[in-house]
């Protein structure tokens, strides 16, 4: 369960990075 949470956080961070990259 903890591992699944980490994967979710990583995916969320990647999504934020992509959105940030588009803004820049």
PyMOL Python script that loads the backbone (N, CA, C, O; Angstrom):
from pymol import cmd

cmd.read_pdbstr("""\
ATOM      1  N   UNK A   1       0.849  -1.205   0.000  1.00  0.00           N
ATOM      2  CA  UNK A   1       0.000   0.000   0.000  1.00  0.00           C
ATOM      3  C   UNK A   1       0.885   1.256   0.000  1.00  0.00           C
ATOM      4  O   UNK A   1       0.598   2.224  -0.704  1.00  0.00           O
ATOM      5  N   UNK A   2       1.952   1.230   0.788  1.00  0.00           N
ATOM      6  CA  UNK A   2       2.854   2.397   0.839  1.00  0.00           C
ATOM      7  C   UNK A   2       3.537   2.585  -0.516  1.00  0.00           C
ATOM      8  O   UNK A   2       3.714   3.711  -0.982  1.00  0.00           O
ATOM      9  N   UNK A   3       3.919   1.466  -1.143  1.00  0.00           N
ATOM     10  CA  UNK A   3       4.592   1.538  -2.445  1.00  0.00           C
ATOM     11  C   UNK A   3       3.654   2.153  -3.474  1.00  0.00           C
ATOM     12  O   UNK A   3       4.070   2.963  -4.303  1.00  0.00           O
ATOM     13  N   UNK A   4       2.381   1.762  -3.412  1.00  0.00           N
ATOM     14  CA  UNK A   4       1.395   2.303  -4.357  1.00  0.00           C
ATOM     15  C   UNK A   4       1.264   3.810  -4.159  1.00  0.00           C
ATOM     16  O   UNK A   4       1.117   4.558  -5.126  1.00  0.00           O
ATOM     17  N   UNK A   5       1.316   4.246  -2.920  1.00  0.00           N
ATOM     18  CA  UNK A   5       1.217   5.681  -2.628  1.00  0.00           C
ATOM     19  C   UNK A   5       2.410   6.431  -3.197  1.00  0.00           C
ATOM     20  O   UNK A   5       2.272   7.539  -3.715  1.00  0.00           O
ATOM     21  N   UNK A   6       3.588   5.813  -3.097  1.00  0.00           N
ATOM     22  CA  UNK A   6       4.797   6.459  -3.637  1.00  0.00           C
ATOM     23  C   UNK A   6       4.671   6.603  -5.145  1.00  0.00           C
ATOM     24  O   UNK A   6       5.019   7.645  -5.700  1.00  0.00           O
ATOM     25  N   UNK A   7       4.174   5.564  -5.816  1.00  0.00           N
ATOM     26  CA  UNK A   7       4.022   5.617  -7.278  1.00  0.00           C
ATOM     27  C   UNK A   7       3.066   6.734  -7.647  1.00  0.00           C
ATOM     28  O   UNK A   7       3.296   7.459  -8.615  1.00  0.00           O
ATOM     29  N   UNK A   8       1.987   6.876  -6.874  1.00  0.00           N
ATOM     30  CA  UNK A   8       1.002   7.932  -7.145  1.00  0.00           C
ATOM     31  C   UNK A   8       1.648   9.308  -7.001  1.00  0.00           C
ATOM     32  O   UNK A   8       1.407  10.203  -7.810  1.00  0.00           O
ATOM     33  N   UNK A   9       2.471   9.467  -5.962  1.00  0.00           N
ATOM     34  CA  UNK A   9       3.147  10.753  -5.732  1.00  0.00           C
ATOM     35  C   UNK A   9       4.106  11.058  -6.879  1.00  0.00           C
ATOM     36  O   UNK A   9       4.188  12.192  -7.349  1.00  0.00           O
ATOM     37  N   UNK A  10       4.829  10.033  -7.323  1.00  0.00           N
ATOM     38  CA  UNK A  10       5.788  10.227  -8.430  1.00  0.00           C
ATOM     39  C   UNK A  10       5.031  10.652  -9.685  1.00  0.00           C
ATOM     40  O   UNK A  10       5.450  11.574 -10.385  1.00  0.00           O
ATOM     41  N   UNK A  11       3.916   9.978  -9.968  1.00  0.00           N
ATOM     42  CA  UNK A  11       3.129  10.326 -11.163  1.00  0.00           C
ATOM     43  C   UNK A  11       2.608  11.753 -11.048  1.00  0.00           C
ATOM     44  O   UNK A  11       2.608  12.498 -12.028  1.00  0.00           O
ATOM     45  N   UNK A  12       2.167  12.130  -9.857  1.00  0.00           N
ATOM     46  CA  UNK A  12       1.645  13.490  -9.646  1.00  0.00           C
ATOM     47  C   UNK A  12       2.759  14.507  -9.862  1.00  0.00           C
ATOM     48  O   UNK A  12       2.535  15.562 -10.455  1.00  0.00           O
ATOM     49  N   UNK A  13       3.961  14.191  -9.379  1.00  0.00           N
ATOM     50  CA  UNK A  13       5.099  15.107  -9.547  1.00  0.00           C
ATOM     51  C   UNK A  13       5.461  15.237 -11.017  1.00  0.00           C
ATOM     52  O   UNK A  13       5.757  16.334 -11.492  1.00  0.00           O
ATOM     53  N   UNK A  14       5.438  14.116 -11.744  1.00  0.00           N
ATOM     54  CA  UNK A  14       5.759  14.152 -13.175  1.00  0.00           C
ATOM     55  C   UNK A  14       4.742  15.012 -13.902  1.00  0.00           C
ATOM     56  O   UNK A  14       5.098  15.790 -14.788  1.00  0.00           O
ATOM     57  N   UNK A  15       3.481  14.874 -13.529  1.00  0.00           N
ATOM     58  CA  UNK A  15       2.420  15.645 -14.179  1.00  0.00           C
ATOM     59  C   UNK A  15       2.636  17.136 -13.916  1.00  0.00           C
ATOM     60  O   UNK A  15       2.480  17.959 -14.817  1.00  0.00           O
ATOM     61  N   UNK A  16       2.994  17.475 -12.680  1.00  0.00           N
ATOM     62  CA  UNK A  16       3.244  18.886 -12.325  1.00  0.00           C
ATOM     63  C   UNK A  16       4.427  19.420 -13.124  1.00  0.00           C
ATOM     64  O   UNK A  16       4.396  20.552 -13.606  1.00  0.00           O
ATOM     65  N   UNK A  17       5.472  18.598 -13.263  1.00  0.00           N
ATOM     66  CA  UNK A  17       6.666  19.026 -14.006  1.00  0.00           C
ATOM     67  C   UNK A  17       6.299  19.297 -15.458  1.00  0.00           C
ATOM     68  O   UNK A  17       6.768  20.273 -16.044  1.00  0.00           O
ATOM     69  N   UNK A  18       5.461  18.438 -16.046  1.00  0.00           N
ATOM     70  CA  UNK A  18       5.055  18.617 -17.452  1.00  0.00           C
ATOM     71  C   UNK A  18       4.269  19.918 -17.589  1.00  0.00           C
ATOM     72  O   UNK A  18       4.495  20.689 -18.521  1.00  0.00           O
ATOM     73  N   UNK A  19       3.347  20.159 -16.660  1.00  0.00           N
ATOM     74  CA  UNK A  19       2.536  21.386 -16.718  1.00  0.00           C
ATOM     75  C   UNK A  19       3.432  22.611 -16.549  1.00  0.00           C
ATOM     76  O   UNK A  19       3.237  23.627 -17.216  1.00  0.00           O
ATOM     77  N   UNK A  20       4.413  22.508 -15.656  1.00  0.00           N
ATOM     78  CA  UNK A  20       5.337  23.620 -15.415  1.00  0.00           C
ATOM     79  C   UNK A  20       6.152  23.878 -16.681  1.00  0.00           C
ATOM     80  O   UNK A  20       6.370  25.028 -17.062  1.00  0.00           O
ATOM     81  N   UNK A  21       6.598  22.811 -17.325  1.00  0.00           N
ATOM     82  CA  UNK A  21       7.394  22.935 -18.542  1.00  0.00           C
ATOM     83  C   UNK A  21       6.596  23.610 -19.651  1.00  0.00           C
ATOM     84  O   UNK A  21       7.143  24.386 -20.434  1.00  0.00           O
ATOM     85  N   UNK A  22       5.302  23.312 -19.714  1.00  0.00           N
ATOM     86  CA  UNK A  22       4.464  23.923 -20.751  1.00  0.00           C
ATOM     87  C   UNK A  22       4.315  25.416 -20.496  1.00  0.00           C
ATOM     88  O   UNK A  22       4.317  26.217 -21.430  1.00  0.00           O
ATOM     89  N   UNK A  23       4.183  25.789 -19.215  1.00  0.00           N
ATOM     90  CA  UNK A  23       4.022  27.205 -18.871  1.00  0.00           C
ATOM     91  C   UNK A  23       5.291  27.965 -19.236  1.00  0.00           C
ATOM     92  O   UNK A  23       5.225  29.097 -19.714  1.00  0.00           O
ATOM     93  N   UNK A  24       6.458  27.338 -19.009  1.00  0.00           N
ATOM     94  CA  UNK A  24       7.735  27.983 -19.322  1.00  0.00           C
ATOM     95  C   UNK A  24       7.922  27.941 -20.827  1.00  0.00           C
ATOM     96  O   UNK A  24       8.932  28.427 -21.337  1.00  0.00           O
TER      97      UNK A  24
END
""", "prot")
cmd.dss("prot")
cmd.show_as("cartoon", "prot")
cmd.util.cbc("prot")
cmd.orient("prot")
